[in-house]
Amino acid sequence: MPIQTDQIDRRLLELLQREGGLSQRELAARVGLSQNACWRRLKRLEETGALRGRRADIDPAKLGLGLTVFVMIRTRHHASDWARAFRTHVEALPEVVDFHRIGGHWDYMIKAVCPDMAGYDHFYQALIKDFDIEAVTGHFAMEAILENRPLAIRSVLR
């Protein structure tokens, strides 16, 4: 269930998406609130789960993680016990940065970040170990054209 937000809440969320390191004082000034009022709003957004944290935007290639792979998985298994075990398995793989259950021809999609092809092969071997998976295919990103785009909160929510 979506939470109720007003223009100030939405502006706070937009600012944090673009500049997660802003101090509470700076956030308050930019939206026209006192620091206490800003803190209360941020606290409410965190408590409702609308604001899930504040992170640094890190360039993986600068750290030697230059290969991004979108891994598509199809399985014959759809029982909740198998799905729960598979989710736990995938969540434990450190290369996984995004993991989705999807509809259509494939059942799951993983975004994995690896140092290189050998790193991807290591990830792949760990992914399929001890799991009966019907098909796995990797799509290798050549270029990130648009990545981690902030949500258009004020444009979409009115």
Order of alpha helices (4+ residues) and beta strands (2+ residues): alpha-alpha-alpha-beta-alpha-beta-beta-alpha-beta-alpha
